[in-house]
Amino acid sequence: MIKLKITCREATQITLQAEDRRVPLAERLSLRLHHRICSNCRRFFRQVHLMRHASARWRQYSEE
């Protein structure tokens, strides 16, 4: 069953787990819907994305 309305806690868990696993379509859609109504979770998602990107660039830089 698809749970469309998720809590901020669930949105945070999905965001953090996305680094370790492929997030199923239903969860991705629920997360997108949640981000439409919750600016705090949207901001958290962007911050996590930025940290992951910066970390990957740092690893690439340090390997050179």
Rosetta blueprint (number, residue, H / E / L):
1 M L
2 I L
3 K L
4 L L
5 K L
6 I L
7 T L
8 C H
9 R H
10 E H
11 A H
12 T H
13 Q H
14 I H
15 T H
16 L H
17 Q H
18 A L
19 E L
20 D L
21 R L
22 R L
23 V L
24 P L
25 L H
26 A H
27 E H
28 R H
29 L H
30 S H
31 L H
32 R H
33 L H
34 H H
35 H H
36 R H
37 I H
38 C L
39 S H
40 N H
41 C H
42 R H
43 R H
44 F H
45 F H
46 R H
47 Q H
48 V H
49 H H
50 L H
51 M H
52 R H
53 H H
54 A H
55 S H
56 A H
57 R H
58 W H
59 R H
60 Q H
61 Y H
62 S H
63 E H
64 E L
